Structure formats: structure tokens, C-alpha cells
């Protein structure tokens, strides 16, 4: 399911874009965010493919306990831990990032388990994430000034 | 446009309201009764405050509380109003009577009739049983239909409200813990108990619980939910008596937006219902199943209604007397200080004795069986004397009292007659003094957060660390080891030896035989001594995801010799929860519970807050540790240790149970 989202995708490195909005989520309105595209190659560990980070959140979780979200009603998927030297860290994922898309699949309106499943599909070697973080917004704002 | 018309109407209603308020104030002023005037002013101010709060607040709970205060204020104002009207009428009648007769008719008041004394009436432990249909009671799906209820208690002009209670189908009774005391009630009092309720449907905003949102997203509105919504959005549809018919015009509650309470049931209690124990009374229920505010009542209310007439609690008469016991030595008058209180006439040697709370010299019973008469003028004394006869067993004992003067004697006789009259009016309340517990000023009950989880209320001292908890536990372990060395080991110690029943991996078999031997010789660091081996042995069980797996690789790599003494690792990597879960896996749960009790009440680090309460409070459920270990936030570094993957069967079990645990904020490693 591809959600009703419109992204600004400046590419792998953050670039100036026309509009930059806040990360707040208004139900029913399309979400606009400054995102970074991160490509993670899964690492084979025995018979498992791992990415090297942990996620938290989901529409079935309590958003008040999310330490990384600014808006405590944000039920999105956040990166809670990044294993050092793991594939995610190498690709540029950072703790506190909010995952917006995985391989084109929306991650802003999913349950925790759905999110985990979308990241751990056995037949996929590579996951392309769209993540957003506060620093991206600020970088864009600064570069616009 | 219709909106303008509504706004117009609202304005008109508001103007009417203000006029009514002014009218009420005028009446109060004209009667020059400052007492009622003050009370009315106070209530009007409270009412304004409640209206403003209702308009301003956004939370449903706040709105319900504000609506409750609004209803109480309205009812109180109505009561004062009616009292004012009565007084006004009485005044007018008096004037009319005076004009027609030319004489003051105020003497026609009850001067000849005796007035009974007033008393305290207390109602406590109100309990209203509910009668849910068994289909509703066991229904697990669907939203919990909740109602906010409270009771309004009225004696004459005194109106009190109880606290608000949220009722849903998990409740079997509505219990109100308040004790309400009415201080000045006459024996003919009528205590009106009214139960008000207001439905409290969750509105579909972002504030609702995640699960509800998910279920709403996945399922559409059912017929019953839709019906409830429709009724809720249509105020006053089922409320013929919302706030009382006349009151709606006088004090239009409709002008105020927000939740509205409706009368659900009422009953009236009086002196005949007073008893020193719990009794069940019938309720008259208004409203039916289709109303939004409906709560299925069984039809009765249980409560304890006690009364303390003042004649039982206060001194009705006191003074100096001379007492002579008939059958005793004639002419032997004893000078006493007598105090008439309750069912006794206490006779003290001196007045100071009574004030010093010394035991009285003797006590004469004054109760329903007592006979009192004024005797003829005793030729030896100047004044009349009073004879009090009582039956003690089969014997009749008579005391003769004599006062100093004729007036004193008359006053004592009056006091006795009044006492008898009071006792006849208050009937069963004068047999024995009923206890009334005054409601102590207690702190308001903890308002649980939306999750309603007690764990969110646990006070956590951020300065303390998980290491203190582990220290306590290890110290206890050490004590127990010492005891085992002496030969008196507790039965569970055997679990640390080779226990055939426990879940074990090959690693466990390797390590465990060493643990009991190892422990006595272990070096100083307390953390090392019991835990590491156990941790490593159960690595596969606990290392389902991030943080606990840090424990196993650490110890696996470091082995026994390597001390985990670096303070950097101790508090962070070895989660208490992982340790507890390993021990739990060996059925250690029961004892661990006691050793965990002391730390649980005191401080824990904020990060493992989710892990520890579960471990201490529910040691028996092993999966809660797994889920909580998932839920821990500790961002520990693993130093390139390999990731371990749980088997899929264990993982699915863990998933299911972890998902069912609402305290967690799940984290998954991918």
C-alpha cells in the first residue's frame, strides 16, 4: 500500500529543496518532509539477513514512550538503535531517524510488526529507506537563509 | 442562517440567566438574611467558574468533573431559592396575619410544642450493584461503553455530591467511598439520594489508545456504536428531567456546552432506615436502555445510614445536685455535679472532675425504661425533689435528686422531659451511640494516565542505578551462599546445582556445575559472582533481541575469568531483567520475588524502568521478561559481537505475548 504521501527527495546527500515543512502529522493531510535516501545492504549472518538497527513505534504502540519523536502522538517508525559498524551505520542511518518508506512501502501508518516484516523480507538483499530527521530540516533551513 | 439563530438564542438565554441571578440576589437582599445571601453568592461564583472551566477544558475527564460541579451548584442554588421563597412567603403571611388580627401571630409558633433536638446524619459506603447482561459482561471485542456516575445527596438545604466514578462493563458494583455527614438534621429528615450519569464515549481524536485506533481503522462503526454516537450527539434526547424541568428555564444548562448528566435513579431515606449496619434500599430508576446514559442497575442501593442525635453526644443539662438513694441511709444526701448526656446522668464529685475526665462517682441511667416524677414537697427540704426509678435486673432502684432552688428543679425536670421527647423522636438512634467516622482529609486518588497502568505511577529516583538493585540482590545471594556453606541451604539453592528439570542448553551444562563451587571463591566484585554463569547459560532464551544479547556475548567471550568489573559495562549491558529471567527459567521465581520486594519500592534507573517492575511484580511469567527486555531503551554498545538469532518458534511466542503487553514500547531488531 502506498500511502498518500508526497516526499521531497533530494537524493543521498541533503540538498536544498523548494519547500520544507515541519514533521508534524495532521491526520488526513499529506505529509511533507525532508528526507534522505539510505540504501542498506543486508548482511548475511548464518542463515539470517540483518540490517543492524532496531526500530520502535507503530500505530499499535504507545507513542508517548517514544524517546525520539518530537510530537508525542507520532506513531511512526523510529530508529532506536544502530549497531556500530553494522550495515545501517555504514549506509548513514542514525539513531532517532524516522523511517518514512521502505522500498516504496509506506511506514508512517503501519503496525510495529508490519514494519519489522517489511524490513526483514528474506528475498530482498537491499532495502532503500527514506528517513527523516530534525537535523535535515534545519540544514535545509540554514541553506535557504 | 441557522447558525445566527442559534447564536441569538444563546445570547437571549444568557441574558435571561443573568436576570435570574439578579432576581435571586434581590430576594436574598430583601429578606436580609445574610447567611443565605452569602451562600447563594458563593454558589453563583462556583457556578460561573464551572461554566468557564467547561467551556475551556479539552480533556474529557476535566469536562465531566466540571459538569458535575455545575450540576451540584445548580441544585444548591435551587435549594436556596426554594428556601428563600418559603421564608419570603412566611414573612408575607406574618404581615398579612398581623394586619388582619392586629396582633403578632408569631407567638402561634411552636413554643408550646417541644422541638426535638437536631442530630448528625451520616451516609457512607454507598454501593450500587449492577446487572450486566452476560453477553455484555464477557464480550471482549468492541469498545468499552463507559459512563461517568456520581451521587447527589440532599437533606433539606444541605446538598453534597460524591466523587465521580467511571463505570464500564468490568465493574460489578458502583462504589462511592465518601462519607457524607449532614450536621443539622431533624428526626423527620428526608435524605434524597440521586444517581446521575453521563455517557463518556471516546471521541475519535489522536488522544485515544492505540489499540482502539487500530481497531477502528480496521473495522467500521457497528450498529450499536453508531446508535450510541447518534444519541450522544443529540443532547437532551433521552432527558426529560435533565437538571429538573423548571430549572432548565431558570438556569439553562443547555447554554453551556459539554457533557450533561442525567438523573438515572433516586431514592429517599429517612429515620426508619437508620441503622448501625449496612442495609439495602430500593432505587427508583428513571431512564431506559435506549438512553445514552443508561447503566444497567440491579435496582437497589446498599449503604450505612447512621445518625447521632445531639442529645446523645452533647451535654443537655448540667448543674449541682443532691442525690439520695432510696433504701439507703436516709438523710444522707450526696453533693454531686450532675451532667445529663445521652442515656445517662453522670454524677461527679466536683465540677472539676468532669472537666478533667475523671470517672464519675456514679451514673444513673436515663433511658426509655426510666420513670421520673416530681415528688411532693419534702417537709425536710425546701424544694421539690425528683425521683428517678430504674429497673436493674428485677430490682427497682430509685434515686432522689434535689436541686438548690425551685427554678433549678424546674430546669432539671424540663431537661428530663426534653430528653425523653428526643429519645421518642429519634427512636432507635438513642439506644446506643452510633459511630460516625468523619471523612479524614485524604489525598485525592491517583489519577491514572490514559494507559491506566500502575507502572507509570512508580516513582523512580533517577540518581539511583540499576547497579544498586543488582547489588542488593547479589548481597542477598551471598548471604544465602554463606548459609548454604553452613549446611542450611534454602531449598531453592538446589536449583543452582545440577537440576534435571530446568531448561538448559549445552552451555548451561558446561557452566552450571562450576557455579556453586565458584561462588564461595569468587572475587570481590559482587556482580560477577552469581550472575555471569547464569546469564551466559541462558543466553539463547533471553537474547531475543537487542540488549539482553549483549549479556550473553559479553560473558561468552569473556568467560569466567574475565571480570565484568569495568563500571562502564556493569550498569548498562547486564540488564537486571535478563538476570532475573535466567533465574526465573529455573523456577527461581518465588524466592526472587521476596528478594526483589525491597528494591521495588525504592529507586530504579529511569531506563530500565519498564524491565524491573515487571520482574519484581510478576516473576512467574517468563515471557514478560523477554518482552520487557525488548522494551528497554539502553543503547549499549556491543563491540562487534555477533548477533544471535532466536529460533522462530520462540520468536513467535515472544511476539504474541509481547504484543499483548500494553506497557511496552516494542523495539525490534532488524
Boltz contact constraints between the chains, C-beta under 6 A:
constraints:
  - contact:
      token1: [A, 45]
      token2: [B, 643]
      max_distance: 6.0
  - contact:
      token1: [A, 48]
      token2: [B, 645]
      max_distance: 6.0
  - contact:
      token1: [A, 50]
      token2: [B, 643]
      max_distance: 6.0
  - contact:
      token1: [A, 51]
      token2: [B, 670]
      max_distance: 6.0
  - contact:
      token1: [A, 54]
      token2: [B, 546]
      max_distance: 6.0
  - contact:
      token1: [A, 54]
      token2: [B, 667]
      max_distance: 6.0
  - contact:
      token1: [A, 54]
      token2: [B, 669]
      max_distance: 6.0
  - contact:
      token1: [A, 55]
      token2: [B, 668]
      max_distance: 6.0
  - contact:
      token1: [A, 56]
      token2: [B, 665]
      max_distance: 6.0
  - contact:
      token1: [A, 56]
      token2: [B, 667]
      max_distance: 6.0
  - contact:
      token1: [A, 59]
      token2: [B, 214]
      max_distance: 6.0
  - contact:
      token1: [A, 60]
      token2: [B, 210]
      max_distance: 6.0
  - contact:
      token1: [A, 60]
      token2: [B, 214]
      max_distance: 6.0
  - contact:
      token1: [A, 61]
      token2: [B, 210]
      max_distance: 6.0
  - contact:
      token1: [A, 61]
      token2: [B, 665]
      max_distance: 6.0
  - contact:
      token1: [A, 61]
      token2: [B, 666]
      max_distance: 6.0
  - contact:
      token1: [A, 62]
      token2: [B, 210]
      max_distance: 6.0
  - contact:
      token1: [A, 62]
      token2: [B, 665]
      max_distance: 6.0
  - contact:
      token1: [A, 65]
      token2: [B, 665]
      max_distance: 6.0
  - contact:
      token1: [A, 73]
      token2: [B, 206]
      max_distance: 6.0
  - contact:
      token1: [A, 80]
      token2: [B, 667]
      max_distance: 6.0
  - contact:
      token1: [A, 81]
      token2: [B, 546]
      max_distance: 6.0
  - contact:
      token1: [A, 81]
      token2: [B, 635]
      max_distance: 6.0
  - contact:
      token1: [A, 112]
      token2: [B, 666]
      max_distance: 6.0
  - contact:
      token1: [A, 116]
      token2: [B, 668]
      max_distance: 6.0
  - contact:
      token1: [A, 119]
      token2: [B, 670]
      max_distance: 6.0
  - contact:
      token1: [A, 120]
      token2: [B, 670]
      max_distance: 6.0
